Amino acid sequence: MRKSLWFPLLSSFGTMGLLYLIGFIFDLSILEFKIFQNEPLKDGSLLDAEIALLPIAIGLVVGFIVERRVKVQNK
């Protein structure tokens, strides 16, 4: 893989991970990823998940910005 692909990808996932970690440490529901184990429901599911989408959106924006910066520097 090209080097120019790794920087945006790692920065995007790193930002998402950091924001989810901050949400976990400070108990911020807008930045949290929670999985609960429940009693079996009628449909047979055992797990319930709450996933905040804000860290994903911010991570994608950061990845896009880093990609643009890498392209400009390579010209």
Secondary structure, 3 states (H helix, E strand, C coil): CCHHHHHHHHHHHHHHHHHHHHHHHHCCHHHCEEEEECCCCCCCCCEEEEECCHHHHHHHHHHHHHHHHHHHHHC
